Structure formats: structure tokens, C-alpha cells
């Protein structure tokens, strides 16, 4: 089938063996690639209620029909597994240049099972995989590990060959529950603990190398499609804003909306936000726009700190979510200090959203005398010290390394902890953006803004944030389209450039499938129902689709709040529109 290799690679780390299997076109047609195919494989291959850290839990890397093509926004890969952070479905995506190396190996998905007896590096190529010892790489930070793996295994003998690696850091090795998988130094499959699962398999790194290219249905139309998109879109306001300011520009937007989570979810406005926004970053640091492959948006910020105690520090970032997590939740009012904490998390291999939330939570625990630990709002060095303790699993860090649910129980602070399904929310307060509250509650992987990016229509006035009735209908429209983004796999920042009509055309010219909005929505719904079925099989209950009670009880100073019955109303509409029962259970569960 066009758009696919029609092959998956299965690797057994325990036995040091692999096999290459063909994929039936019916499966590809039903689920497409990326999220769709990987979710099908996860549902099919994972034992029911498997421990996420068990050798039997599959770790699946997948690309999509557009990967390594000239389609804009296509340099992405996804990682899929059962999350050690939430106990439910895990999906995480990353960009950079490495996605094209992953795709060049000629597989639609790579399934890793088992556990190696000793640290390993896998070197994957179109013929299969080589198993290498990683004893001397184990313990390295992510930057050191990536350099070592690329130098040792990444040499190429042809301009057509692409090579790149993904790695974990010390946090993944120590099984910190929110460890990430990193590539290209600063790009991360960053949420739900994919790096933890990789660490549980004693897998330090994977090197991908190959020269394969996907067969596209109509290469000439793909060229025309990409050329026209660039001509039409390069000067659009959203593209220019991202290229000029990147995601840090959201600091200003969210504070003006009163939805910037501050002082560990106590407030929605940070009075020193101007010290940590896009203007501050660009004034106080040397910043250059940076793009993944096949991208004209260039949202990344290659940042060099110019003065102060972190002078010379270079990184890509910090992104909005990192700024919110450390700047808003922890009241750090210097962008250079946030960059410093960002760098620590990157090198150790930890998710910055969860890390910042946990630091804010620890500050509250210390203030309430629940723990004996010296830390307070704005104390950068104490926060940096705590991050290192978490990665090493030392003292209080060992408690936090097991996640927010564990720490909240341990410290008797479940009424303070903010999370959904064990995953902390990103920087959009649902007490102001109520549809975002629905997004957090309904998301399969826990509190997540990216599955539908529904803060966007609420912030831009497409729909009133206070609206409850009928909101689920628009939410599903966004969620379905972005589910297809994750099947193809496409970057979220192209969401405004690929409306339904253009997405239908893209599917047709790459795969040959004659799609319209209605048929694509059915495909997206099929994927969503499959993932929902996976979660219910793993123990999901209606209570898991809820915001923390604290967010219902605590009203912001502006008077904004969200009632539980408002979330319940939107959820019931959502379930009904999905064709699920009142508890969110799909009909025919188990017959996937």
C-alpha cells in the first residue's frame, strides 16, 4: 500500500533475536501509521494489565506515511507503551532530524520487547538489528550518550544514508517515572515516562541508520502540495509569530487571559511574567530561530545565555511549558535561571512539565510542614538540587521519582496535588479555559493539551471559554483532526495550515486512499475507541476522567472557577458523541 513500507520489526531483548513481519494492508487502511498502527500493535501484543516496567510491556517506535517526505511538518516520530507514570496508555512525540533516520530503516513500526541482562545499544538498519554492549555509556547524561553512540555506530558510507540516535539519561536508568527519550540533544519524547520503560529494558540508546524511502502515491502532487503550502503560509500571522518569538510568547498571552498557573495552581497570573516571557528571552540572551527538518516555521529558540552565573549556557529553549512549570508554578522570575533548570532536566532526561509541577508541589509540602526539606518559591538552587536528587533517587527525591500520586499519598497531600490520571497538566488553567478542562479529563494519557490543542479556539475567540453546552462537539472535531495528525505523523504547529480539506488531500496524495472529512473522522474515531478500550482493559474507571477536586473547590482571584457538574456535562456529551455509554465504555469492548 502506498505511503507505507508494509513491514514491522520485532525485537526481543531477552533472547537477543529479532524478526521482520509484513503488515496486512487492511490494518494500514484501517488505522494508518503512527498512532493508529502503534495503538493497534500495543492493544494486540501487550498482555492485559501488564506491569509497565515488566519485560512484557512493549515499547513501540512508529513513523507515519509522510515521514521523511517533503511534506512540511513531517519530521516526527512517536513512542507508544503502557505508562509507568499513569498505568494507562502512553504516547509521546518528538521532532528534530532523527525522525528521518528512524524512517530510513524501512519499517512502519519497531516493537521492542523483553529486557536485556546488561546495558545495551541497539543499531537498527533495514536488514534488522545489531545488539551492542553499553556498559561504558550507561551513566552518561543524554548529551554525552548521544555523542558517544553516534560516533561509535553512526558512520555512513553514502549520501543517501541517514543516521541518528535516541537516548535516555540517568533518570531513565534509575526508573524515574517521568523519564524522557531524547534526540538531537534537545528534542524529547517528553511525557508519560517513555524513557522509564526504555530504562526498564536496560536499553540506553538506539541508533537508526538506513537509506529507505516510502513509496508515495503521487510524488508530483506531493511536490505541488508542499510548494503551494509554503507560498501560501510562510507569511501568515501565526507562522511569523512562532518564527519571531517561539512558544515563549504564550507567557504574555496566558497571563493576559488570567490562565497562567502560578504558585502551584493557586493563582492564574504571575506579576513578574515580563521577566520570563519572549521579550526577556530575546533581550537577555542571544536567540536564533531553529527548525526541525522539513519546517519553515522554526519555532525552536537556539538560546545562548550572555551574562550572569550561567553565561555561555546553550540550549534549544526554554519552551513555554518549561517556563510555566518553573517560572509560574515555582515563582522563578529570571529567564536565565529557567534555562538553567531546563538544561538540568535535559541532561538528566526528565520531563520538565512534571519536574516543575513536582518542585512546586514540594514547596507547598515544605510550607505546610508535611516534609522536612529546605525549599521555597523562587529558590533556584534548592530546586536544582531537588531535580538532581530525583534523578539519583536520593532521599526525598526517591519519593518524587515515583510520581505525583505516590508523593501525595506519602505526604498526605492528595487534596493539594494537581493531576489527571497521574499526569500533571500543562500551562493552561481549566478554571478559565473550560474546554481545556474537558481536554484534560478526556485525554487518554492524562492531563494533556496536545491531543486537541483546544486552548487555541478558546483563546482566539472561536468559542467562548465559559461555554459548556455544545462544546464537546467542537472539541471532537479538533481531537479527530489531530488524531489523524498523529497517525500521519505531523507537527502540531501546522494545525492551522492543515484544515480538514487539506488533510484529506494529503492523505490521498500520499496513500492513495480516497478520503473526505466524514471518512477520515471515522478513521480517527476508530483509533480513539481502540485507545479507550486499551485503557479500560488496564483498569480505567469513570473517576479517572476527572479534574482534581482542588480545581473545583479553589476559585481564582478573578472569580474564575470550574464546577464538577460542568465537567460532567461536557464529558457526557463527549461520550455520547463518541458512541460510548454513560461511563465512557465503547460498545463491543474487547472485539478490536
SEGUVO-408661 format. One record per residue (C-alpha): x, z, y. Coordinates in steps of 0.001 Angstrom, whole numbers, plus 524288, in hexadecimal, padded with zeros to 5 digits. Layout:
SEGUVO-408661
XZY;...
end
This chain:
SEGUVO-408661
800008000080000;805687FC6380D67;80A4780797815B2;80EFB80F35809D9;81A3A80F618004C;811098134E7F552;81AF181D377F031;81CBB82BE27F042;828E6833697EC5C;8272883FFB7E48F;832C2849467E415;83410855097DB02;83E6885E147E099;83E1B8673B7D4FE;841B285CB07CB41;8496B8541C7D4CD;841568483B7D10B;838BC83E887D83E;82F2A833A37D5A2;8298D8287A7DD9F;81B03825CC7DC23;8122E81B0E7E113;8064081E6C7E944;7F941817FE7E67D;7F45E80FA67F1CC;7E73A8168B7F0DE;7EDAE8235E7F4C2;7F4D781D0280011;7E8848164280489;7E0C8822F2803D8;7EA6D82C1C80A47;7F45F8234281100;801F98293881233;8078B83522818F1;7FDE08405381928;7F3DF83954810BD;7FCF2835F380586;8047E842C48063C;7F7F684ACE8062F;7F33B8436C7FA37;8002B8461F7F357;8002F854747F74B;7F247856777F27C;7F55884F747E5D0;802C8854FA7E2AF;8028B862F77E7BA;7FDCA86D447DE0D;7F1C1874677E2EB;7F4F6880B37EADB;8038D87EBC7E8FE;80C8B888087F054;81206880347FBD3;81FC2884C67F844;81E2B881467E9EF;8263D875FC7E47A;8193486F987E103;8153186E177EF4D;817B785FFA7F30F;81F1785C427FF5B;81B0384E8C8034D;8215B845A880D57;8195E839E48116F;819D982EB181AF9;80EFE8253E81E90;80BC6816BC81F34;811B08153D82CD0;81E4E81CE882ABD;82ADE8158582DC0;8230A80A4C8338B;8230480601841CC;8164580D3E8441D;817C28169284F90;81711824FE84BF0;819D88224983D98;82689829CC83B58;8203F83574834B6;8203983BF68276C;817A4846A6821C8;81A5285222818AF;80F64857AC81044;80EBE8639F80788;807A68708C805C4;80B68879558110E;812BD8861980EBA;80E2988A4781C42;7FF828888681A36;7FD838865680BA9;7F606879E880EC9;7F89286B7F81126;8050A868708186C;8080B85C3E82035;812C885A7682A32;8185D84E72830DF;824FC84AAC83775;82A8383F4083F08;837FC83AD984339;83FBF8306783C24;840018364B82E84;831F28320F82B09;836DA8240A82A3B;8419F8282C820D1;8378A82F2581865;82F3B822EC81816;83ADD81A2881501;83BF18204780782;82FF48187C803A3;82646823227FFBC;818F68263A8056B;81AC78347080186;8255C83D0C7FBC6;820AC8489B7F3A6;82A41853C97F152;8272985DA57E6B3;82E66868B67E002;83984871377E4C3;8480E86EDF7E3E1;85062879AA7DE07;85A25878057E8FA;859E6872667F6C2;8581D863B47F6DE;85867857C97FF80;8504584C3C7FAF2;854CC83E797FE44;8491A8356A7FCF5;84A71826A47FC2A;841B381B6C7F792;8465781D457E986;8436682BB87E90D;84B10837FD7EC69;8586A83E2C7EAAD;859D084CF77E98D;865148533E7F0EC;869F9861397F1E9;867D3867B77FF13;86EF7874AB7FD5B;877CB872698090A;86C8886D9081198;8636D878C980E42;863D88827E81970;8669787864823F9;85DA38775582FA3;8555C86B0F830BC;85EBC863AD839A1;86A878669483118;8631B86326824BA;85E2785632829F1;86BC98525082E52;871B48562682143;8678584EFF81918;868098428F82131;876EB84259820E4;877DD844FF8125C;86CD683C8780D19;86810833CD8180A;87200828D7818F7;86C1581B2B818E0;8722480E2081545;8680D8051881B79;86181803D0828BF;85495802D182177;856628103C81B61;850CD81C1C82224;85508829FE81FA0;850B1837648242F;84E488453381F79;844F6850A58206D;849E585E9781F42;845FB86CD381F87;84CEF877F082662;84FC788614822B8;8416D889BC824D2;83D398803181A4F;847A18852F8110D;842BB8932781312;834A088EC6810FC;82FE28926881E7D;821BE88E1381D4F;821F38853F82959;82EBC87E0E826F5;82F3A86FD182B1A;835508634E8260F;83DDC85CF58307A;8439684F8A832E1;84AC9848D083DF1;84EF0856A58422E;842CE859D784A15;8377985369842EB;82FC885C7083A1B;8252D85C3F82FF0;8223E868D7836BE;8161B8700683236;810C2876E382617;81DD38797281F65;821CE86C7B81969;83009870C581ABB;82CCB87D2581334;827F687537807A1;8343C86CE98084F;83C658795F80842;834BB87ED97FCC2;8394E873127F506;8478F875B77F896;84780868D87FFC5;84FFD8691080BE6;84EEE85AD380FDA;84A4084D5080C29;851B58410380FB5;849B68347C81029;850678273E80FA5;84B4D8199E80D0A;8488780BE3811CA;83A64809C980DB1;82FC8804CC816F4;8211F805D681534;819A57F92B8130E;8104E7F78081E79;803F17EF5F81D75;806377E73F829B5;813B47E8C582FDA;810ED7DF7083AFA;804B57E6CB83F15;80C4B7F38383E22;816497EDDB847AE;80BA67E96C850FE;8048A7F67584FD0;810C57FE338535F;814AF7F51785E60;807407F5B2864A2;806648047486353;813528062886A59;80F577FCF687561;80230803B187724;80687811BE87591;814488140D87AA0;80F5C816EF88855;8031181E61884D6;801ED82BA188BC7;803048338487F2B;80F0982C1787A9C;815AE82D8A887CF;8127883C1288822;8185283E9287AB6;8244C8364B87DA7;8267383CFF88AB6;8237984B168873E;8216E84C5287890;818C3856D4872B5;81DDC861A787BE0;8149685BD1885E7;809AB8626087E2F;80E4386F9188362;8088E86C26890A6;7FC378663188AD4;7F935871C288219;7FBBB87C0688C69;7F2DB874FD895F1;7E878874D788B55;7EA6F8836A88908;7ECE68809F87AAB;7FB8488387879B9;7FC9E88EAE86FDE;804418998787671;808C28A7608732F;805B68A553864CE;7F81F89FAE866A0;7F3C88A9C1870C0;7F3328A04D87C3C;7F191891D687EF2;7FA8E8905C88AA3;809118932C88C97;80BE6895FC89ADD;819ED8913A8995D;8169A8849A8925B;81DB787C6689C7C;82A8E8820A89750;8283C87C6F889C4;8211386F9388C32;8259A8618488CCE;82A3A8627E89AE1;832E586E1C897AA;8387C8675B88BB9;83BEF85B1889354;841528625689F20;8499386C49897FE;84E88863DE88CCB;853478561788ABB;8480784F55883D2;84727841BE87E10;83B3383BCD87757;83D5683A37868C9;8358B8325E85EE9;833D38314885058;835E1823DE84A6E;82B2281A0C84DEA;8267B8216C859DF;8252B81DE68683C;81F4082AF086C4B;82BE2832DC86B3E;825488401F86C2A;8316E8476086771;839FF84E8387149;8489784E1686E88;84C2185A358761E;8594485FAF87A50;8596686D07880C9;861E586BF788CEF;86446879F689133;863168882088D64;866A988EB5880B5;861B78834187892;868E2878D68804F;86C3886D2B877B7;8616A86FBC86DC8;85BC7862AF86974;84F288607086213;84347857CA8615B;838F586016867C1;83383869CF869D9;8260C864308671C;81983869D386CAF;81643871B78607F;8236B8788886095;8221D87B5486F21;814988813686D0A;818E08894286149;8249988F9F867CE;8214488DC28762A;812D589113875E4;8114E89A4086A5E;81E328A15F86CAB;81E888A04F87BAC;82BD5899E587C89;82C6A89386889E7;838EF88B6E8890B;838F487DE28830A;8476987EFD87F59;8447B88B62877A9;83964884AE87079;842B18798086D4A;84C22883A9867CB;841BE8897585EDB;83D8C87BB185B0D;84B8B878D7856E1;84C2A8852B84E9A;83FBC8815F8476D;8448D8736B84564;85180877AA83F95;84B53881F1836D9;8405D878A28330D;8343887FFE83796;8276487B7283DA2;8279687F0584C0F;818CF880A984D3A;8184588AE284291;82527890FC846CB;82087892D1854CF;813748983085054;81A228A1F08475B;823318A65885241;8178E8A87E85B43;810868AFC68505E;81C7D8B86084E2D;81D138BB9885CA6;80EF78C02885BEE;812078C82B84FBD;81D778CEBA856A0;8153B8D19D862B3;80A788D78885A54;814B68DFE685328;811628D9898463A;81FCA8D6C5843CE;82CA78DCA18483A;833988D0BA84DA5;839048CE2885B35;832C18C1E38608D;82A1C8BEBB86C34;824618B381873DC;82EA78AB1A87A59;839EB8B1178729D;840C88A4A486E4C;84C118AB2786724;843158B40185F4A;83AC38A84A85BA4;846DD8A074857BA;84B508ABDF84F76;83DFE8ACA1848F4;83E5189E13845A2;84B5B89FE883ED0;846538ABBA83769;83AAA8A3DB832AF;84359898DB82DC4;84C378A28A826B8;840A88AA928218C;846CE8B6D68275A;83F1A8C32382A9A;8330F8C03083295;8364F8B1CA83110;833088B28F822A2;825298B6B8825D1;823668ABC382FAE;829A48A1BA826A2;81DC68A31881DC3;8149B89EBF828A6;80AA88A4018322C;800C18A858827FD;80AC88B093820CB;8104D8B6A482D37;802A98B9A28327E;7FF038C0CE825EE;80C0E8C7E482576;80AE38CCB783376;7FC1D8CEEF8336A;7FA458C4DF83E2F;7F0DD8BB3A83819;7E7EC8BCE3843EE;7F2EC8B7F384CD2;7F88B8ACC3844B8;7F47289EFF848B9;7F427894D083DEE;7EB2C88C3F835CF;7EDE088BD082734;7FB098921B829EC;7FF95887BC83395;8011688B59841DE;7FA8D8829384C07;801BF8799285553;800F987AEA86413;7F2A0877F5866D8;7E9A5883A68687D;7DCAB8815886165;7D5C388AE486A69;7D6F388054874C6;7D72E8741F86C34;7CC578770486284;7CD6E86A5985AF9;7DB8F86DDC858A3;7D63C87A4A8528B;7CEBA871C2848FC;7DB4586A2F84665;7E29A876B98432F;7D7D487BEC83A75;7D57A86F4B83300;7E39586AE98315A;7E80286A7E82345;7F58E86FA782634;7F18387ACB82F31;7F0E887B7783E14;7F52486DCE8420A;7F3128653684DE9;7F914858E484836;7EF3C8555083DC9;7E5AF850EE8484E;7ECCC853A08554F;7DF75857C685A34;7E51785ED4865E5;7E7148513B86BA2;7D8A284D6D86D86;7D59F85B3C87231;7E07C85B4E87C4E;7DDCE84D8588137;7CF3684F668830A;7CA99846D9877DF;7C29F8528987383;7C01985FA387A0D;7C87686A5D873C7;7BCA38738187439;7B3E986A1E86CAE;7B01986E9985F17;7A4CB865F485AE8;7A9108589B85630;7B79185B9C85796;7BA3E85A8084906;7B61084C398494A;7C08C8485E8531B;7CA3E8514A84C4E;7C87D84A1083F73;7CA5983D0D8464F;7D793841D984B25;7DB058485183E3A;7D7CD83C438361E;7DFF28333D83E9B;7EB8F83C5D83E3B;7EA3683E5982F99;7EC7782FB782EC0;7F8138313C837E3;7FDB683A7A82DB6;7FACA83117822A8;80176825AA82962;80A6282E6B82E8C;809DC82D6783D94;80E718362F84898;8041483E7E84F5B;808B483A4785CD2;8037E82CA085A14;7F5B3831E685848;7F0E982C2686521;7F76581F1F86228;7F12C81D6E854A9;7E27481EF08565D;7D9B381B9984ADD;7D98D80CE984D42;7E85080BF184E09;7E9E4814CD8424D;7E0F180C0383A4F;7E9368005583E18;7F5A68078383A8C;7F0A180AC582CEE;7EC877FC8F82ADF;7F9647F64682EF4;801EB7FFC482748;7FA0D801A281AB2;7F0757F63D81A5A;7E4FE7FF9681920;7D97F7FA748211E;7D59C806BB82833;7CC4680A7383301;7C9EE817B083930;7BF6881B6F82F71;7C77E8184C82366;7D38E81EE0828FB;7CBA082B0682BF5;7C77482B6381DBB;7D5BC82AE081989;7D920835D9822E5;7CDA983DFB81E18;7D20A83BDF8100F;7DF768414F81369;7D9B484CF081AC7;7D0AA8503C80F81;7DBDC84F5E805CB;7E429858BB80DC6;7D88D861E180F71;7D693861B7800C7;7E4DA865337FEB9;7E388871038079E;7D70E875C98012D;7DDA28746E7F400;7E89C87D057F939;7DF3A887A67FDAB;7DA3D883D880B37;7CDDA88B2580F52;7C4D58897081B1A;7CB6E8950A821B7;7D82988D748220D;7D1CE883A582B55;7D14388D918363E;7D874891588428C;7DE5D89EFE842EA;7D46C8A90C84728;7DD0F8ACF285285;7DAB589FEB8594B;7CC028A23685878;7CCD28B01985DB7;7D7098AE8686858;7D2588A73E87465;7DC718A11687D77;7DD7F8A59788BA4;7D6E1898F388FB4;7CAE089CC3887CC;7CD698929F87D42;7CA588968586F69;7C590890CA862B4;7BAFB8971C85A7A;7BB268970284BC9;7ADAA890CF84B58;7B2FC88593853A5;7BD7E882E184985;7B3A18849683E85;7AA5A87AD5844F0;7B4F68708B8468B;7B9D3872E0838A5;7AC438711C832D9;7AAD08645883A44;7B84B8605983589;7B55A8638682750;7A86C85C5C827F7;7AE658502882DFB;7B8FA850558238A;7AE7E850E0818FA;7B2AA85E7381476;7A9C186A0E811FB;7A801875B481B2F;7B45187C10815D2;7BC4186FC5817D6;7BC9F86C328096A;7BC6185D8880688;7B2B8858547FC92;7B8C78551D7EF6C;7C47C85E0D7F196;7CEAC85BEA7E712;7CAD284DD97E45D;7D532847C67ED03;
end
